[in-house]
């Protein structure tokens, strides 16, 4: 009889496979991290970007109003 945690395969004693908690591959985790960093780099999480609406400032080449 095989010891605890082992089984017989074709006359040899083999260790039982470990139960997997999740089937998430390491490559999936790497892809998620890289995707998150890419999105952060696109300005999704950057606090240094400034968004100005196009009607609030007058362009420098436009003539001054009221003259």
Secondary structure, 3 states (H helix, E strand, C coil): CCCCCEEEECCEEEECCCCCCCCCCHHHHHHHHHHHHHHHHHHHCCCCCCCCCCCCCCCCCCCCCCC
